[in-house]
Amino acid sequence: MPTEYRQMSAELSSMLRLEVPPIAISFLEEAPGGMPAFDAPMAEPAPDGRTGRVPAGCVFWMKATDKSFTTVPEDHGNCSVGSLTHGLMSLREAAQKTDVQTLLDSGWVTEDMFPDIPAVSERPGCITYGPLPETLGDPDVVLIRVNPKQLMLISDALPDLYIGGKPQCHIVALAKEHGQVAASVGCMLSRTRTGMSPNEMTCAIPGSRLSEVLEKLRPAISVDASVATYAAEDSRRFG
């Protein structure tokens, strides 16, 4: 299995010319053997009790590009929005947290938006993150960071591609729960906490659809390359 995902990861990176390798995300009842726990210290609790090992669950995406690790729900606890989308906190619990209240007070979100935010349906015992080639099993989600041109290529290959905005982490739930290849233009909450480049967006691919996505990308990228050659040659007439 690792060999299979190593090959698919290499092909996905090569075809799209990804600057950051794909990562695998799995929602499990218990941590798999042989994978270390993410062991950064827990932060000093906020007045409402929020704490975690990183500012938000999306920060684990950045940490997972070069190492695999397991996390437990408490590790994600500082960001109530991410805890909601990842099935770690109910909507009622999230609504009582001061970070959510701050977002509401700012006008960044409204109360009527929350019930429609996609979320993982069953609370996991742990969530694993790591480079796709290192996955110990079939991942629930393959997450890639893309630029606008790379997202264009994915869109050309997948007419049903979903593209949304905030919160950025909701695409993980869409991929896992609904089998939807989903991209996000990002959100200010996540971009600030992760330090993601302004030129980057994210795309979540259901692990079960990775082979299909690769099959559809191959001809689409070839066609786009032909169009690029034509457009470049045609533009020479203009000096």
N, C-alpha and C positions, 0 to 999 in steps of 0.2 A: 504493500500500500504506500509506504513513503516514497518508493521509486516512482509510482504513478503520479503522485502529487508533485514530486520534484520535477517531472517532465512537464506537467501542465502549468506549474508555476513558471518554469523557464519559457515556455511557449507564450504564455500570457504576457510576461514581461517583455519578451522580444517583439511580439506583434505590435503591442501598444507603445513600446519603448518607454516603459515605466521607469521613473527615477527612483522610486521606492518599491521594494518587492511586496507581493501580496501577502496578507496575513490571514490566518485561519482563526475563526472564533467558534467555540463549541459550548453549548449550554448542557450541563450534566448534573446528575443527581449527586455524584461524589467525585472527588479529584482522582484522576488516573494515576497509577503508580509510575514512578520514574520521572515525573514532571515537578520541578520545584515550585513552591509557593512564592508569590510576589511578596517580598519581605521588607519593603520600605516601611519606616515607622508610621504609626497612625498620627494624624495631625491633632493639634490641640483642638478640642471641641468648640464649635461655634456656640453662641448663647442658646440656640434651640437644640443643641445636642448633636448637630451634624458633624461628622468626621469621616475620615477615610484615609487610604494610603496614597491617594492622588486627588487633585482638585475635582476631577470628574471621570467617569468611566471611559470617555473618549480618549483620555490621556493614555490609557492602556494600549490604544492603537499605535501610538507613537513608540511606546516601550517595546512593543512586540515585533518590531521589524528585525531585530537581531537576536532575540532570545524568546524561548517559550516559558510560560509560567501559568500557574493556576491562581484564581482569585475566589474569594468568598463574598457573599452579599455585603458584609460590613465594609469590605475594602472600597466599595463604590459609594458609600453613604454620604459623601459630601455634596453630591449633586442630586437633588431630588428629582429633577427632570429625567436624568439618565437612569436613575433607579426605577422610575415609572416605566420608561420604554423597555427596560431590560427585565421587567417582571419582578423586580425586587421590592417594590413598594406599591401600595394601592393608590388610586387617585385620591381617596379621602386622606390618606396619610401625607401624600405629597402636598396637598392643598394647605396643610397645617404648618408647613415649614416656611421659615422666613425667606429662604432664597426664592421660593415660588412667589411669595407675597411681594418681594422686591420686583420680580419680573412683571407681576400684575400691576403694581403701582407705577412702573415706568411706562406701561403701555406696550411693552414688547410682545406680550400675549394678553389674551382676554379669557375670562372664565369659560366662555362658550367653546373655546378651542380645545380645552383639555380632554373632554370625553372622546374626541375624534383622533387623538394622537395614538398611532399604532403602538402596541405594547406586546411583549412576550406574554403568552397566556398562562404559563405555569412557572412558579418561582423555582429557579434552579438552585441546586446545592452549591454549585461552583460554576464559574465561567473560565474557560481556558483561552489563552491568546498565544500566538507565536507565528513564526515564519511558516508559510504554507508547506514547504518541503518537509518540515519537522512534525507535521500533524500526526498524532498517534491513532487517529481514526478518521471517519468521514466527518468533515467539519459541517456545522450548521450554516455558516456564512463565510464567504471569502471576501475580504474587504481590500479594496485598492484605492490609492490616492492618485487622482488624475488631473490633468490640465484640460482646458477647453477643447483642444484638438483631439485629445484622446477620448474625451467624452463624446465628441462628434462621431468618431469611428464606432464607438459602442452603440450610439443612437442609430447610425446607418445600418448596423448589423441587427439591431433589436428594435423594431418599430414599437414594441410594447413597453419600452424602457420608461420607467417612472422617474420623473425629475421633480424634486420638491425642495423645500427650504428648511425652516426651523421646526423643531430642534433637529440638528444634524443626525443625532443618534437614532432617530425613528426609522431610518432606512434599514438598520439591523433587524428590527422587529418585522418590517415588511418582507425582508428576504427570508427570515426564519419561519414566520407564521403563514405567509401567503405565497411563498415561492416566487416572489416578484424581484426581478433585477431592478434595483432602485438606486438612484443617485441623489445627492444633496448638494446644493450650491454652498452649503455651509451655514453656520449661524454664528453670531458674534459671541455668544456664550462659549461655544466650543472653540472657535478660532483663538480667542484670547487665552483660554486655559491650555490648549494644546500647543500654541505657537505655530500652527500650520501656516504654510506659505500662503500669501494672498492669491497666488496663482493656482492653488490646489483646491480640488473638490474631492468628494468621496463617492464611491460606488460599491454597493453591497450586492454580491452575487450569491444566491442560494447554493450551498455546496452540492446539492443534488443536480444542479443545472450547469455546473462548470464545464463539463464536456460539451454540452449543447451550445453554450456560449462560445466556446473555442471554435466549434464547427461553423457557426454563423459568422464569426469574426473573420475567418480565413478568406472567404470570397469577397466580403464587404471591403476589407482592407485592400485587396487586390484591385477591385473596381475603383476605389478612391485613388489608388496610386496611378491608375490609367488616366483618370480625370485630371489629376495633378500634372501629369506629363503633358496632356493636351493643353491645359490652361497655361502652363509655362511656355510652351512653344507658340501658342497663339499670342501671348503677351509680347513676344519679341518684336512684333510689328510696330510696337509703340515706342521702341527705343529705350 
